[in-house]
Amino acid sequence: MQWKPNVTVAAIIEKDGRFLLVEEYADDALVYNQPAGHLEKNETLIEAIRREVREETAYDFTPEAVSGVYLYPNQKQDITYLRICFIGRCDQHYPDQPLDEGIMRAVWLSREELEADTNRLRSDMVLRCIRDYQSGQSFPLDLLHHQLSRS
């Protein structure tokens, strides 16, 4: 039987040394994560990350590069994620927009604040993606190719 990972997208958004994160309920705890979510059918990776950032933070997001592609096994749920992490910037903010279910708020935190409270991270991927970004890891968006059936 063929095994398939769950494809997710995530965003690294930095402003003045702080990263835009979401505080959300996951695994019966209130945790921090990058704005992230699942790729939907007939959606490009770019469309997915723009949608997820908007739904979870109420910001428009412009992706500028890919910081990495990660295969991450979640031992708690016996699920493996294939995470494509984007680097980009926030544009327009819609403060009156309700956030996705389970998202308590969008918050700007430094890497140091996250490292001081690793128990509050949804997974190790939160800091891993930030570290890769801060080390300069960046790949052009034309790395991605999409051929969709839009029926």
Buried (B, 14 or more C-beta within 10 A) or exposed (E): EEEEEBBBBBBBBBEEEBBBBBBBEBEEEEBBBBBBBEBEEEBBBBBBBBBBBBBBBBBBBBBEBBBBEBEBEBEEEEEBBBBBBBBBBBEEEEEEEEBBEEBEEBBBBBBEBBEEEEEBBBBEBBBBBBEBBEEEBBEEBEEBEEEEEEE
